[in-house]
Amino acid sequence: MKIESGLPVIGATRGACGVGALIDLSGTKTHHLVEAGLRILCNLDHRGARGAEEKTGDGAGMLLQKPHAFFHSEIPTLGDFDSYGVGQLFLPKDQWKQIALKKLITTVCRTATCRLIHWREVPTDNSDLGRTALLSEPAIRQMFIEPIDPLTPEQLDTRLYVLRRLIEKAVKESRICGPELFYICSLDRRKIVYKGLLTCKQLQIYYPDLSDRRIKSSIVLVYSRFGTNTLGAWELAHPYRTVVHNGEINTLRGNLNRMRTREAALASERFGDDIEKLKPITADSQSDTAVFDNVLELLLESGRGLPHALRMLIPEAWNKDKEMDSRRRAFYDYFSTIIEPWDGPALMAATDGYRVAAILDRNGLRPCRYCLTRSNMVIMASETGVLDTPANEIVFQSRLKPGEMFLADTLEKRIVPEKEIFEELTTHDFSAWLTENRVRLKDIVKPGPEIEEIGDVVSYQRASGYTLESLRCLVQPMAEEGKDPIGSMGNDAPLAVLSTRHKPLFQYFLQLFAQVSNPPLDYLREDLVTSLESHVGRQRNLLEETPEHCRQLFLNSPILTFGEFEAIKHFSRFRPSII
C-alpha cells in the first residue's frame, strides 16, 4: 500500500487477481502471441500478492494451445496433432517416489487402453525463486499419451479426461506421496498449462519453454493470483485446466452438497460405464475455482458447448428482468430447475482450445475490458492498458456488463454476439416444457386450518430460547418498522452447540463471508439481482435435458406458511415423505 504523509492511500491499493487473454481470431499460431501474453502478465503484476518474501508470489501461470510443432521437434516419434495428448505434472522431487509414480501411471494407462509413449523433463530455472517457493518446488514433467485403438479427436478427449481421474484416484489410494506432492496441471489434446508459485515476472524465467520460438499459439490465457482465503501453493496457481477466475464463489458449500446428490443420477452416452470412474466429481479439499473447473469440465466433456456450460453455472439476473427476450428467460428458468447458480463476485474466463469465453457475475463486481485490433487480435484483461496498442490500431473497445458474456471463436474467426449465442442455446421449447411439467406452490395451496391461539407467549419464547435482548434489538424493530435484524454487540456467549441452555435453531449456524473482496449488497436496492425463488423435487441427470427435468415444485420463498407446508405434504403427484 502506498503511504503519503504517514497515511495509507486506499486508492493506490490494487488487488483481487489479474486475468488476461489474447486471441488471434484468424487462428494463426505464433510465438509473438505468447510473448505478448507474457507482457500482459507482467503488466498485471500489481494485481498479484506477495508476503514478506519479495520473490515468492501467490502464483502466476499461462494456458496456451498445445505447441505440436515444438513437441514434435523434441520427440520425432509423435503422431499428428489429434493423435495424442500431453500432460503437465507436478511430481515429488524424491527420485524413488518419482519412479514409483511413473510405474503406477503407466499401469493405469494400460487399464484405460492408452499408451504412455514418452516422459519429458520440463526445463526449469529456479535461481530467482523465493525461499517458500523453493521449499515446496515440485519436479515438473510432461507425459505424452496416445490411445491403443483408433479414436476420433472427441473420443480421445473423453479418454484423456477419464484417464486423468483414474490416475488421480490411483495415486491417492497408493499413498506413494501426499496430495500436495502430486498434481496434474493439464492432460489434454488441445491445450497445456504452465504455472507455479511464482511472481508474474518469474514465469518466463522459470519455464524456458515459454521463450522458445517454436512455442506457438493463437490463444493465451494468463493469470496473476491474489489469494484472499488460502495461502499460495503450486497447485493453487491459475490457470486451471479450463478456467481462470478473479473473484470468489460464495455459494460454494451449497454447490458442493448439491453436486454430491446429483452424482448418483449422472449418465452419458459419451462416458458409458466410465462415468463411475469420474466420481467424485468434486472434493471439499479443493479451492472454489478448482471445484468450478471440475464441474465445467464435466459439462464440456459430456457434450455441452462452452457458452452453454458457463450459462448453466453463472446465469444472468433474469428473474425480474421484464425486458429480457422470452426464449432467453425460458432457458434460464428451465436450467434453474436442473442446477443452482454458482454465485459470487466473479470474472470467469475459460477456453476449450478453440474458443475463449468470459462471463461476469450478475452483480458485475469484477472488472473486464476488451478490445479488437486491426490485426484481428482480441485483448481482454482485468483492466485497460495491459498491452501497448496505438489508438489508431483499435477497431473497437468495450467492457463486460453485469451478467454479460463475451465469446471469441478462432474457428469462425470472429467475436460472436451474445444474441447469436442464445439463438444456438434455445433450440428446445423450454417455455412449453415448463408450462407442462412444473407446478407452482401457490396453485395447490388451499385455505389452511385456523392456527390455534397461544396463551402464555412468554413461556413459549423462553422454551424457544429467545432472550430480552433478541426481542428488543431484533424482533421489535422488524415487527414495528420492517427493519432488518442488524442489532449487534460484543458476543461473549458460548456457541449454541456448547451452551447448556436451549437455543433457537438458527443460532446453530454461522454466516460465512469473504472478509476481503465481497462488498455488502442491499437486497432492497439491488432487488433486480436478488431472489428467494427455489425448486423442490427430484434431481435428474445433469448431463441431459428433457421435459421431465423441470417436473418440480416452484417456491416463491423457502419460508413456508402452515398452509403451504400442508399443501406440499399432501401433494401426491410428487410423493412427499416426512423425515
Order of alpha helices (4+ residues) and beta strands (2+ residues): beta-beta-beta-alpha-beta-alpha-beta-alpha-beta-alpha-beta-alpha-beta-beta-alpha-beta-beta-alpha-alpha-alpha-alpha-beta-beta-beta-beta-beta-beta-beta-alpha-alpha-beta-alpha-alpha-beta-beta-alpha
